[in-house]
Amino acid sequence: MRVVITLFSDSGSFQPITRDRPVGLLACLNKPLLERRITEFVEAGLTEIIVIAVENPQAVQELVGPQTRWGAKINLQVFKDPCGSRETIERISTLIGGALLLVPCESLINVDYAKAIAFQQETSSRWVSVYSRTAIDSCPDPNDAGPCSEFILSQDAVETGALLFDPEFDDSAPTRRYECEGAHVKVLDPKSLWIANMALLEGRFPRIYSVDTTDPSSNIVVGHHTKIDKTASLKGPMLIGNYVRVLEGAKLQEYSVICDGCIIDREAIVQSSVIMENTYVGAETSLEMTLAQSNFMIHLGIGVWTTVADPFLLSGAKKKVIYSWKDRLVGFAATMMLLVIVSPYLVIKGTLRKVTGKSFFDRKTIMIRDIHGDPTSVDSATRANIFWFNDSGPLASRLPALLNVLSGRLKLVGVRPLNQEDFGLYTEDWTRQRFEAPDGLFTPIDSEGASGQAEDEKIAIENYYTVTRNFREDTKTLYKAFFRLLSGT
């Protein structure tokens, strides 16, 4: 039996976070709804899948990727407009014969599809509609027994949208109803997406996401390459994705979902909220019953999308912050001041080198990126020779490069400049975030004393710097980097 997954839901209520993707690509417990549906069917042994998209099919294709991904054979079809379940199956059945199972992508159904298929065979029904006796439609205040303890339990089962079709059986027979005890959530708006996340954490969909319901507070899932400060507090159930940084004193309370690439800054509080991928939550920011993506958020009690203008409260973790002319002027003045301070050393050191037959300065070749183009591409970087002392200590070796900072080739503070061959190492989304800050002479790696750390840790430090950088943070980075290099620590 082939599975047909439709992405037909209107994305209007999710705007602006669905400008470049359909509803089915929004994260549900840190995975797109479409990925959750695909993996659900693969685990059930249904590996031939047809995905039908209407809005933003390019984004769907990027997620689906190679047809063998997730162990399934996936065929993407594009419809001009959404249509009903029967019409969809009729269109597909003319292209691909045989039995089909149609399900909407924008829903969660805790159903045993093997039993539903067996029911269809026992009743010899061409059409079987799957119903659920437990529809999750609302959640009370999180201070109550739990954010997903309230359900609609209907005497009449609720239609889930899942439909089985088998052309071998008699078409004249009426459509049969298969009723399951499992829970069901339709993701139609931001509130229902939030409910779906909370219900998964609550353990209402064990076939999709299993949790230990005996002690919910212990259900804390942390992804790989995630760094959580030892002073941060965590209380489950919660899920923290991959490549996340949780800073000092942050409080992640129960029913929190932190998706990939997020940064939770110092003393921030998150409770009963879903923080979508690549979002920065600022220091001392408090979010409760909130769905947030980049600098957009919706509080479930209010139900209106809000744009947060202050990037240090809530912003995209990939947002570029460009210096104003005042900041550039101050940077120029700071470089001049440093040059005046170290110029006696540069003159004496260079003269001694000339006496011994060496050049006044050595040269070091690096790639200088253009952050206004595509900074992740080696084609947007130019090879540059900067002044250097190859025979000196950590700080003294780079002091001649202050002349290159003065000429505008480098920033005084920024991320590490790369060699040409290094660009190929930064291909994953989470590694490319650090490119949105300029190349600098003094780096956050220097200020943290992390030159001996693993590359993943260095990238995480630079990602955090990229999001939080401003004049004040650059001043702190410069000060710490200068004295760490001076002391050799």
C-alpha positions in Angstrom: 0.0 0.0 0.0 1.2 3.4 -0.9 0.8 6.4 1.4 -0.3 9.8 0.1 0.6 12.8 2.3 -1.1 16.1 1.4 0.1 19.6 2.3 -3.1 21.5 1.7 -3.6 23.6 4.8 -3.8 27.4 4.3 -0.8 29.1 5.8 -2.5 32.5 6.3 -2.8 32.2 10.1 0.9 31.4 10.4 2.1 34.4 8.5 4.8 35.7 8.6 6.7 32.6 9.6 5.3 30.7 6.6 6.5 33.1 3.9 8.8 30.6 2.4 7.4 27.2 3.5 4.0 25.5 3.9 2.4 24.6 7.2 3.6 21.1 6.9 7.3 22.2 7.2 6.8 23.9 10.6 8.5 22.2 13.5 6.6 19.9 15.8 8.9 18.9 18.6 11.9 20.1 16.6 11.0 18.1 13.5 8.9 19.3 10.6 5.4 17.9 10.6 6.1 16.3 7.2 9.2 14.5 8.5 7.2 13.2 11.5 4.6 11.8 9.2 7.2 10.2 6.9 9.1 8.5 9.7 5.8 7.4 11.3 4.9 5.5 8.1 8.4 4.1 7.6 8.3 2.6 11.1 4.9 1.1 10.3 6.5 -0.6 7.2 4.8 1.8 4.7 7.8 3.0 2.6 6.3 4.0 -0.7 5.2 7.6 -0.2 3.7 10.3 -2.4 3.9 13.8 -1.1 1.5 16.4 -2.7 2.4 20.1 -2.2 0.6 23.3 -3.2 2.4 26.1 -1.5 6.2 26.5 -1.7 6.9 23.1 -3.4 10.6 24.0 -3.7 10.9 24.0 0.1 9.2 20.7 0.3 11.6 19.2 -2.3 14.5 20.5 -0.3 13.2 18.7 2.8 12.3 15.5 1.0 15.7 15.4 -0.7 16.9 12.1 -2.2 14.1 9.6 -2.6 15.9 7.1 -0.3 15.9 9.5 2.6 14.4 8.1 5.9 14.4 4.7 4.3 11.4 5.5 2.1 10.8 5.9 -1.6 9.3 9.4 -1.9 7.6 10.9 -5.0 6.7 14.6 -4.9 3.6 15.8 -6.8 2.5 19.4 -7.1 -1.1 20.4 -7.4 -2.3 23.8 -8.5 -5.0 24.0 -5.8 -6.0 21.9 -2.7 -8.9 19.4 -3.3 -10.9 17.0 -1.3 -9.7 13.6 -0.1 -11.6 11.5 -2.7 -10.6 13.8 -5.6 -7.0 13.6 -4.5 -7.0 9.8 -4.4 -8.8 9.7 -7.8 -6.1 11.9 -9.4 -3.3 9.8 -7.9 -4.9 6.5 -8.6 -5.0 7.3 -12.3 -1.2 7.7 -12.2 -0.4 4.9 -9.8 -2.7 2.0 -9.4 -3.3 0.0 -6.3 -4.3 0.6 -2.7 -3.6 4.0 -1.2 -3.7 5.5 2.3 -4.2 9.3 2.3 -3.4 11.4 5.3 -3.1 15.2 5.8 0.4 16.3 6.8 -0.9 18.9 9.2 -2.2 16.6 11.9 -1.1 14.0 14.4 -3.0 10.7 14.8 -2.1 8.0 17.3 -3.5 5.1 15.2 -2.4 1.6 14.3 -2.6 1.7 10.5 -2.0 -2.0 10.3 -5.3 -2.5 12.1 -7.1 0.0 9.9 -5.9 -1.8 6.8 -7.0 -5.1 8.3 -10.4 -3.6 9.0 -10.7 -2.6 5.3 -9.8 -6.1 4.1 -12.3 -7.7 6.5 -15.1 -5.4 5.5 -14.2 -5.4 1.7 -14.8 -1.7 1.6 -13.2 0.4 -1.2 -13.3 3.5 1.1 -12.5 3.5 4.8 -12.4 6.8 6.8 -10.3 6.8 10.0 -12.0 8.5 13.0 -10.7 9.3 16.5 -12.6 9.1 19.8 -10.1 11.6 21.4 -9.6 14.9 19.8 -7.3 17.3 21.5 -8.6 20.8 20.9 -7.6 22.9 23.9 -5.1 23.2 26.8 -5.8 25.1 30.0 -3.4 27.4 31.8 0.0 25.8 32.3 -0.3 26.5 36.1 -3.0 23.9 36.2 -2.5 20.1 36.3 -0.7 20.2 32.9 -0.9 22.1 29.7 -2.5 19.2 27.8 -4.8 17.6 30.4 -8.0 18.9 28.8 -9.5 17.0 25.9 -12.7 16.9 23.9 -14.1 13.4 24.4 -16.9 13.1 21.9 -19.7 10.5 21.9 -19.4 10.8 18.1 -15.8 10.1 16.9 -14.1 12.9 15.1 -12.9 12.5 11.5 -9.1 12.6 11.2 -8.8 13.1 7.5 -7.1 9.8 7.0 -8.7 7.8 4.2 -8.0 4.3 2.9 -8.7 3.4 -0.8 -8.5 0.0 -2.4 -9.7 -0.4 -6.0 -10.1 -4.2 -5.6 -13.3 -3.8 -3.5 -16.8 -2.9 -4.6 -17.3 0.8 -5.2 -21.0 0.6 -4.6 -20.5 -0.2 -0.9 -20.8 2.8 1.5 -17.7 4.4 3.1 -16.9 2.5 6.3 -15.7 4.2 9.5 -12.7 2.8 11.4 -12.7 4.3 14.9 -9.5 4.3 17.0 -8.9 5.1 20.6 -5.8 7.2 19.9 -5.6 11.0 20.2 -5.8 13.4 17.3 -4.7 17.0 16.7 -5.4 19.1 13.6 -2.7 21.8 13.0 -4.8 24.6 11.6 -3.4 27.6 13.4 -0.6 28.7 15.7 -2.6 27.6 18.8 -3.1 24.1 17.5 0.6 23.8 16.5 1.5 24.8 20.1 -1.1 22.2 21.4 0.5 19.5 19.2 3.9 20.2 20.7 2.6 20.1 24.2 0.6 16.9 23.6 3.7 15.1 22.2 5.6 16.1 25.3 2.7 15.0 27.5 3.0 11.5 25.9 -0.4 11.6 24.2 1.0 10.1 20.9 3.2 7.2 21.9 3.3 5.8 18.4 4.9 9.0 17.2 6.9 10.1 20.2 7.2 7.9 23.3 7.9 9.3 26.7 8.1 8.0 30.3 4.8 9.3 31.8 5.6 8.0 35.3 7.9 11.0 36.0 7.2 13.8 33.5 9.8 16.1 35.1 12.6 13.7 34.2 11.7 13.7 30.5 14.4 16.1 29.3 15.8 15.4 25.8 18.9 17.2 24.7 20.3 17.1 21.2 23.8 16.8 20.0 26.4 19.6 20.0 24.2 21.5 22.5 25.9 23.3 25.3 24.1 24.1 28.6 25.7 26.2 31.2 26.0 24.5 34.6 24.1 27.3 36.3 21.1 27.0 34.0 18.1 25.1 35.4 16.0 22.6 33.5 12.6 21.0 34.4 10.9 18.5 32.2 9.1 17.5 30.3 11.0 19.4 27.6 13.0 19.0 24.4 16.2 20.8 23.5 17.4 20.4 19.9 20.8 20.3 18.3 23.4 23.1 18.3 21.6 25.0 21.1 23.4 27.2 23.6 21.8 27.9 27.0 23.7 30.6 28.9 24.3 31.3 32.6 21.2 31.4 34.8 18.7 30.6 32.1 15.6 28.8 33.3 13.9 26.3 31.0 10.7 25.2 32.7 8.3 22.4 32.0 6.8 22.0 28.5 9.5 23.9 26.8 10.5 23.1 23.2 13.8 24.6 22.0 14.5 23.8 18.4 17.8 23.5 16.5 20.3 26.4 16.5 18.6 28.5 19.2 20.4 30.6 21.8 18.9 31.2 25.2 20.8 34.0 26.8 21.6 34.7 30.4 18.7 34.7 33.0 16.1 34.1 30.3 13.0 32.2 31.3 11.1 29.9 28.9 8.0 27.9 30.0 5.2 26.1 28.1 6.6 27.6 24.9 7.9 26.6 21.5 11.0 28.4 20.3 11.4 27.6 16.6 14.7 27.0 15.0 17.5 29.6 14.8 15.9 32.0 17.3 17.7 34.1 19.9 16.0 34.7 23.2 17.7 37.7 24.9 19.0 38.1 28.4 16.3 38.3 31.1 13.6 37.8 28.5 10.6 35.8 29.8 8.4 33.7 27.5 5.3 31.7 28.6 2.7 30.1 26.5 4.4 31.5 23.4 5.3 30.4 19.9 8.3 32.3 18.7 10.3 32.3 15.4 13.0 34.8 14.8 11.7 38.2 16.0 8.0 37.1 15.6 6.0 35.7 18.5 2.5 34.9 19.3 1.2 34.6 22.9 -1.5 31.9 23.0 -3.6 33.9 25.4 -3.8 36.8 23.0 -3.6 35.0 19.7 -2.0 37.8 17.6 1.4 37.8 16.0 3.8 40.5 17.3 7.0 41.7 15.8 9.7 42.3 18.4 11.7 45.4 17.4 14.4 45.0 20.0 16.9 42.4 18.7 18.3 41.9 22.2 14.9 40.6 23.4 14.0 38.3 20.5 15.6 37.9 17.1 16.7 35.5 14.4 19.9 33.8 15.3 21.0 34.4 11.8 20.3 38.1 11.7 23.1 40.3 10.4 24.0 43.3 12.6 25.8 45.9 10.6 27.8 48.6 12.3 26.7 52.2 12.1 29.1 54.9 10.9 29.6 55.9 14.6 30.6 52.4 15.5 33.0 52.3 12.6 34.5 55.6 13.6 35.0 54.3 17.2 36.6 51.2 15.8 39.0 53.3 13.7 39.9 55.4 16.7 40.5 52.2 18.8 42.8 50.8 16.1 44.8 54.1 16.0 45.1 54.1 19.7 46.5 50.5 19.7 48.9 51.3 16.9 50.2 54.3 18.9 50.7 52.1 21.9 52.5 49.2 20.1 54.3 51.2 17.4 57.6 51.4 19.4 57.6 47.6 19.6 56.8 47.3 15.9 59.6 49.6 14.9 62.2 47.9 17.1 61.1 44.4 16.2 61.0 45.2 12.5 64.5 46.9 12.6 66.0 43.9 14.4 64.5 41.7 11.7 66.1 43.8 8.9 69.5 43.6 10.6 69.3 39.8 10.6 68.4 39.8 6.9 64.6 39.3 7.3 61.8 41.4 5.9 60.5 44.1 8.2 57.1 42.2 8.4 56.2 38.7 7.5 53.1 38.1 5.4 50.2 35.8 6.1 47.6 34.8 3.5 43.9 34.6 4.5 40.6 34.9 2.7 38.6 38.1 3.4 34.9 37.6 3.0 32.3 40.0 1.6 29.4 39.9 4.2 27.2 41.9 1.8 27.4 39.2 -0.8 27.2 35.5 0.0 29.7 35.3 2.8 29.6 31.5 2.9 30.9 31.1 -0.6 34.6 31.1 -1.3 33.7 33.0 -4.5 32.7 36.0 -2.4 36.1 36.0 -0.6 39.3 37.5 -1.8 42.8 36.3 -1.0 44.7 38.8 1.0 48.2 39.1 2.4 48.3 40.7 5.8 51.3 41.8 7.9 52.4 39.3 10.6 55.3 38.3 12.8 55.8 34.5 12.3 58.6 34.4 15.0 56.7 36.0 17.9 54.1 35.0 20.6 50.3 34.8 20.3 49.7 38.5 20.7 53.0 40.0 19.2 52.6 37.9 16.0 49.4 39.6 15.0 50.2 43.2 16.1 51.4 44.2 12.6 48.0 43.3 11.2 46.6 46.4 12.9 47.8 48.2 9.8 45.4 46.0 7.7 42.6 46.8 10.2 43.4 50.5 9.6 43.2 50.1 5.9 39.7 48.4 6.2 40.7 44.9 5.1 39.9 43.4 8.5 37.7 44.4 11.4 39.4 44.9 14.8 37.0 42.3 16.3 35.2 39.5 14.4 35.2 35.8 13.6 38.3 33.9 12.5 39.4 34.5 8.9 39.6 31.2 7.0 41.9 29.6 4.6 40.5 28.9 1.1 40.3 25.2 1.8 38.4 25.7 5.0 35.2 26.9 3.4 34.2 23.3 2.5 34.1 22.4 6.2 31.1 24.7 6.8 28.3 23.1 4.9 25.6 22.4 7.5 23.1 25.2 8.4 24.3 25.5 11.9 27.9 26.1 10.9 27.0 28.8 8.4 25.6 31.2 10.9 29.1 32.4 12.0 29.6 33.8 8.5 27.2 36.6 9.2 29.8 38.5 11.3 32.9 40.0 9.6 36.4 38.6 9.8 38.4 40.1 12.6 41.9 40.3 14.0 40.8 39.6 17.6 38.1 37.0 17.8 35.7 35.5 20.4 37.8 32.4 20.3 40.7 34.4 21.6 38.5 36.1 24.3 37.2 32.7 25.5 40.7 31.1 25.4 39.2 28.4 23.3 41.9 27.9 20.6 42.5 24.4 21.9 38.8 23.4 21.8 37.1 21.2 19.2 36.0 22.9 16.0 32.3 22.4 16.9 32.8 24.3 20.2 34.6 27.1 18.3 31.7 27.4 15.9 29.2 27.5 18.7 31.1 30.4 20.3 31.2 32.3 17.1 27.5 31.7 16.4 26.7 33.2 19.8 29.0 36.2 19.0 27.3 36.7 15.7 23.9 37.0 17.3 24.8 39.2 20.2 27.6 41.4 18.8 27.4 45.1 19.2 29.8 47.8 20.2 29.7 47.0 23.8 30.2 43.3 23.3 33.0 43.9 20.8 34.8 46.1 23.4 34.5 43.3 25.9 35.8 40.8 23.4 38.7 43.0 22.4 39.7 43.6 26.0 39.5 39.9 27.0 41.2 38.7 23.8 44.1 41.2 24.1 45.0 40.2 27.7 44.5 36.5 27.1 46.8 36.6 24.2 49.3 38.7 26.2 49.3 36.2 29.0 49.3 33.2 26.7 46.2 31.6 28.4 
